[in-house]
Amino acid sequence: MVNEFTSDFKREFESTVNKMMASSGVPGMSVSVIKNDNIIYSRGFGSKNLQENTPATSDTLFGIGSCTKSFTALAVMKLFEKGLLDLSDPISKYLPIEIGKEDKPISIHHLLTMSSGIPNLGMAEILLFRETGVKEKFIPMSSMDDLFQYINEANDEVVDEAGERFFYLNSGYTLLGEIVARVSGKSFAEYVEQEILKPLDMKRSTFTEEKFTEDEERMTPYRMEFTRDERKAVPAKNPFHYFIQAPGGLLSSTNELTNYLRMYMNNGIFADQKIVDKSSLEKMQSIHCESQQYQDTLREHGKRGYGYGWMVIEDFFGERKIAHGGSTFVSSAQLAFIPALKIGIAAAANTGHLPVLPLDAVLLYLMGRNPKKDLPELEIEKKLQMLTGKYETYRGVNQVEIKKRGSLLYVETKLPGMGDSYPLLPVDDRMENFQFYAYTGVGTKLMVEFVVESPQKTDLYLERNRFHKTF
C-alpha cells in the first residue's frame, strides 16, 4: 500500500520542518518527493541567502556532501561494465598506494564498501576546514603526491585486514575518484558529468566553482558558530578542492536529484535510456560490510551496512531502505528511497545539519504507516522543545536555563556548588516520563525531573530546588 500525499499530512510535515529548522538554525532547505516516477511534492523552506532574504526553492543548488559517494560508485560500475577495471583489482594496480596488510591487499571493492580496515585519517576534515575558513591543524594536502604520502605513512593506523571491518573513509573515495580519472582518461568531474549527469538530465548539477557561481539559483553556504548564549549562521565558502569531489563535492537541486533516484527505482533506466546495468545497481544496493556503529535504541531494523556508495537498512518497517546523508559543514543533504514501493525523497540545506526526522516521516506515511506511532523521535523532539526555556525558584532567587543543542538538553546554571553547564540524558530512551540524569562529576549523576501540567505550566526539580518555567 502506498498512501497519497494528502493536504493534512502536508501541513503537518511542513510545520515540523519549519520548527526543526528554527530550533537547529537551518537558514534554507528544500525537499522533493517522488512516487512511481513522478514528483508528488516539491518545496523550498527558508532562505537560500539570509543577507538578501531570498527564498530557497526545490531548484536551488546545494552541496550534497557524501551523497556524492553513490555517484562515484556508479562511475566505477560503469567502467567495470566496460571491462576497464575489475572490482577485485588491488588499488595499487592504479595508484602508488602501499598501505594495508601485505597478504590481503586493499581492492576497489574494499574502498567502495568502506571495508579497507583503515579508520578515518582526517583528510576531509583538513580540507573542509581549510576551504570553509575554519581554524585547522595545518598538514600539507594540496597535490596527489601529498595525499599518497599522507595515506602511505599511516600504515600503523590500519586496524584490520581488508574486508573484515567497517570504517567510514572519505579518502578512500578520493582514491576511487582518481582511479576513475586514470582509467577513463578524463577528469573525475568530466566523466561523471558526461556519463551520469547529462544522461539523467541533471544539467545544472556540477562539481565546479565556475558553473556554480554562474547559476543565479544557488545557495549561500553557512557555517554555524556557537557561544554559550548565541548561535550564529556565518556566510562561508563552499569547498571545491579536487580531493573533495569524489567523496562529497557534487552540487545539485532536489528536483534534479529525483531524476537520479528514479533511475535506481527503474533498474538503471531513465527516460527510456539505459544508464547502467540492473546487476550493477543490485551490487550497489546490497550489504557488503555490516556496520554496528549506529544502534537504534527505539526499534530494531535488522541488518544494516554499506553497499557501494549507499547505506542499506534491511528492514525499515518491513521494507528495504537505501539511503545516504552528506555534510560539508556548510551544506548538507539526504537521499533515501524504498525500491520495492518506488518512493523516494531528496532534501538539502545550506548549513551542515539538515533535519532528517521529517524525511523519514514522509517515507513512512507513503508506506501506509503512522509516523506518529512509528517514529517516537517526532514526539520526543516536541517534548525537548517544550522543556527548553528559563526557569526560576520562588520569587526569582535562583535561575537556570534549559537549552537544546543538537538532540540533547543542557541545564545552564550558576547555582552554588554547581558548574556552568550539564547535559541531560533521559532516564528512558522513549522519554515516556520527564526524568533525566545530569552528570555532574566522575561517577556522579543528579536526578532532574520536569513536571508538565501544560506547555505553559512546567516545573523543574533540580537538587533541592523547585523551578517554575517563566517562558
N, C-alpha and C positions, 0 to 999 in steps of 0.2 A: 504493500500500500504506500502511495506517495501523496501526501497532503498538498492542497493548493496553498499558495501564499496569500492568506486572507488579510483583509484590512485590519481586523482586530489584532492579529499576530504582528502585522507590520507596525502598528502603533506601539505595541509593547516592545518589540525589538528596537525600534528607533529610540524609544525612551531609555532603554537600558544602555544603548550605545552612547547616547548623549551624557548620561550620568557617569558612566565609566570613563569617558574622555575627560570630563570635568574633574573627576577625582584623581586621575593619574596625569593630567596636564598634557593631553594629546592635542596639538593645535588643529590638525586636519586629518581626515581619514576618508577612505572610500570603500564601498562594498559592492560586489556584483555576484549574483546568484544565478546558477544555470540548472535547468531541468530538461532532460530529453532534447538537448541541442539548442535550447532557447534560453536567452536571458530573461528571467522572470522578475528580477528585481535589480535595480542599479541606482545607486545614490551616493553623493558625497556628503560629508559631515564636516562642519567647522571650516577652518581657513587653510588654504594652501600657502598663504603668505600673511602673517599677522600684521606686519607693518602696513600693508595696503588693505588688509582685511578682505581679501578676495576669496570667494568660496572654493573649496575643494569639490571636484566632480569625479565621476567614475572614469573620466578620460584624463585626469591629472596623472602625470608621470611621477612615480615614486620609486625610490630604490627598494628592491625586493630582497636584498641581503642573501641569505643562504638558500632561499627558494631557487636561486640560480643553479644550485648544485644538480638539480634534475635535468636542467638544460645541458649542463656539462656532461652528465652521464649519457644523455640522449645523443650528444655529439660523438661520444666514444662508441656507442652502439651502432651508429650509422657507419663509422669506419670499420667496425667489426663485421657488419653485414657485407661490406665491400671487400672483405678479406685483407684489409690493410694492416690489421693488428689482431692479436688473439688476447682474450681476457686473461688467459693464464700466463701470458708473457711477463717475465720479471721486468720491473720498470728500469732496471739497469741496462736493458737492451736499447732503450731510447734516451736515457738521461744518465749523466755521471753521478749516480746515487749509489752509495755503498752501505747505507745504514740498514740494520736488520740482522737477523740470525743467518749465519752463513749456510746452514744446511736446509733452510727453508726461506728462500728469497721472497721479498715483497713483490707481489704481482699487481697488475692493473686491477684485477678483481678485488684484491685486498684494499686498495685505495678507494675504489668505488663503494665498498661496503663498510668502511671505517673499521676494518679488522687488521690493520697493519701491525698492531701491537705497540704503536708509538703514541704516547699521550700528547696532549696539546703542547706545542712548542712555542706558542705565543706569537707566531708570525703575523696573524691577523690583527692582534692587539697592537703590535708595534706599528703597523701601517695605518690602522684605523685611528689610533691616537694621533699619529703624525699628520694624516690627511685631514682630520676634522679639527685640529687645533687644540687637542687635549695634551696636557703635560705627559711626556713619555720617558721611559728609560731608553736612552739612545743606544741603538745597536745598528751597525751598518746593514742596510737592507734596501738596496737600490737595483742591483743587477742580478741576473740569473746566477752568475757566479757567486754573488753574496749569499743567495738563497741556498744553493747547493752546498756551499761551505757550512752555512749555519745548520743545515739538516745533517750533513755527514759528521759533524763534530758532536752530535747529540746521541751517539750510539749507546752511551752509558744510560741514557734515558729510556731505552727500549725495555718494556715491561715483560712482554711475552712474544712467542714466535707468531708469525703472521697467521691469521685465521682463527685465533683462539679467544680473542677478547676485543670488546668494543671500546674504542677511544675516538671521540669526535675530533677529527684532524683537518682543520682548514687548509693547512699547507699541502696536504695530500691532494686536494682538489686543484690547488695551484699547479702541482706537478702534472695532474691529468690534463689541465689546460695546455700545458707546454707540450705534452705528448700529442694532443690533438693538432697543435700548430706544426710540429715537426713531421708528423705522418701525413697531414693534408697538404703541406706546402703553403698554407695560408696562416695569417694570424688567427688566434683563437676567436677574436671578435668577428672577423670576416667570415670564418667558417660557420659560426652559429647564425650569424645574420643571413647568410646565403642559403644554408641548408635547413634551417629551422624557422627563424623568424619570418623570412619572406614568404615561404610556402604557407605559413599559418596566418598570413595577412596581419602580422604584428608590425606594421610599417613604422610606427613611432617608437617602438621599443629599441633600446640602444645600450651600448657599453661606453660610448664616447662622450666626453665633455662637450665637444663642439655641437653634436647633434642635440644633446640635452638642453644646452643653453639657447639654442636657436628656437626651441619649442616654447611657445608662449604658455601652453597649458602644462606647466611643470610645477613641482613643489618647491618651496624653500625649506631646506632641511634644518632641523633644530636639535641641539643637544640640551639636555636638562642639567641645570646647575642647582645644587641643593645646599641650603644652610639650615640651621635648626628651625628658623622661623619662616623660610621662604623657599619656594620652588620657582625657578625662572627658566623659560624657554629662550635660548640664545641662538640666533641665526648662525649657521655653521656651513662649512664647505662639504659638499658631497665627495666621498672618496672615489678616485678614478684610477688609482695605480694599477698597472698591469697585473700584479700579483693578486689583486683582489677580484679581478674579473671572473675567473672560473669558479671560485668558491662563493662569490657574493656580489658581483658587480653589475648585474643587469638592472636597468630602469625600465619600468613598464607601467601601464594603466590596468586597473582591474578589468575593464572591458576587454582589452586585448588579451589579458591572461585567461579569460574564459575560452578563447579560441584554443589555447594550449590545453586546457582541461578537457575540452570537447574531443580533441584528438585522442587523448588517453581513453576516454569513455567510448570511442568509436573504433577501438582496436588499431590505432595508427592511421586512421583515415580522417582527413579534414577537407570539406568541400569537394568530395569525390577524388581527392588526390592522396595517394599513399605517401605518408611521411616516413614511416618506419614499420618494420615487420611486427606483427602481433606477438610473435615469440620473443622479440626483444623487450617489448613492454611487459610481458609476463615475467621475464628475468628482473626487470627494474622494480616490479611491484611484489616481489617475493622476499621473504625474510631470509637473508643470508648470514646475518650476525645478530643474535639476540642482544637486547640491551636491558639490563636491570637497574640502570642508574636512576630512572624516574619511576617511583612507585606511587600508584594511585591509591590513596588511603580511603576513598569513599566508595570504590567499586572494583570489580575485577574484570579486566578486558582481555584476558587470555594472553597469549604470547605477543610480544611486540619487539620490533627490531628494525634494522636498517636494510633496505634493498639497495638499489643503485640510485643514489640521489634522493631517495624518499624514505620517510619513516612509515612503517606498516604496523597497524593495530589490527590484530587478528579478529577480535570480537568487540566491535563498537556497537553495543546493544543489538547483537545478532548479525551485524554486517561487517565486512572488511573495510577499513578506512585507510586511505592513503593520504598522507599529509606532510607538510614541511613548513616550518616557520623560518624567519630570517630577520636579522637586525644588523645595521651598520653603525649603531649608536645614534645616528641622526635620521634614520628612516627604518621602517620595518614592514613586514608583510606576512601573510599566512595564506597558504593554498591547501585545500582539502577537498576530497571527493569520495563518494561511495560508488565504486564501479558498477555493482550489480543493479543499482537503482538509477544510475545516470543522473545523479545530483551532485553539485559541487559549489564551492564558494571561493572567491578570491577577495582578499582585503589588504589594504596597505595604508600606512600612516607616515607623516613627516617628522616623526621622532622615533626613538629606538624601542618603544614598547607599546604596541597596539593591543587593545583588549581582545582576547581570544574567546572568552566565555560566550558572548552573544553569538559568535560564529558557530560554535557547537550547538547552541540552541536552535539555530536555523536548520542545521542538518537533522537534528532530532525531530523537529516539527515536520519537516518534509518527509521524514521516515514514518510519520504517523504516530509519533510518541508525544508524551507530555514533558516538555523541557523543565517545567517547574518541579515535577516529580523526579525526573531522571537526572537533573543537574542541580543537586542541592547547593552547589557552589553559587548559583544565582541568588538564592535566599541568604546564604552566608554573606555574600558581598553586600546585600542590602542591610543585613544586621550590623556588619562592620561600619558601614556608612552612618547608620543610625546612632552608633555609640560614640562617634567622633564628636569633639566639641570641648568646651570649657566647663569645668565643674568647680564648685566652691563649697566649703563647710558652712556651718551656722554663722550667719552674719558676715560671711566672706573672709573669715580669719585666715583660712588656708585655701590655696587654689592649685589645681592640676589641670593639665590639658591632655586629651586623648587624641592622638594623630594617627593617620593611616599612611603607611609607607609601603608601597607595593601591596602585598596581600596580608601584611601584619599590622596590628595596632601597637602603638607605643604610648606609654604613660610618661609624660614630662612633668617633673615636679621639683620643687625646692623645699620639700618637707625636711625638717631636721632629721639627720641620720640617714638620709637617702641621697642618692646621686642625682644626676640630671635626667637620664632617660633609660627606660627599660622596655624591652619587647614583651608583649603579652601573648602567651601561647595558650590556645583554647584547651580546656581540660578534655573535651571530646571533639573528635575531628569534624563532626557534623554540626557542632555548636548548637545542640538542641537546648542547652541552657546558656547562661551568660557568665560562666565561670572561666577564669583564666589563671595562669601562673605567670608571675613576674619573677625572672631570675635576677636576684639582687646581689649575688656573690657566688663564689665557687662552692657548690654543694648546698646552696641556699635558694629556696624559692618561696615566694609570698603569694598567698591566695588573694585574688582580686575578683570581686563579684559585682555585676551590674544587676539592678532590679528595674525592669522596664514595665511600667504601668501603661505607658503610651509613648510614642515618639517625642511628645512634648513634656513628658514627666518621667525622668530617668534618674536613678540614684546610683552612686558608685561607692562601694565599700572597699577601702584600702587601708590596710594596717588598722589603726584604732579609729579611723575617720569615716564619717558618712558625708559624702559629697552629693550635691544636687546639681544637675546639669542646668547651666544658665542659658546656653544657646549652642 
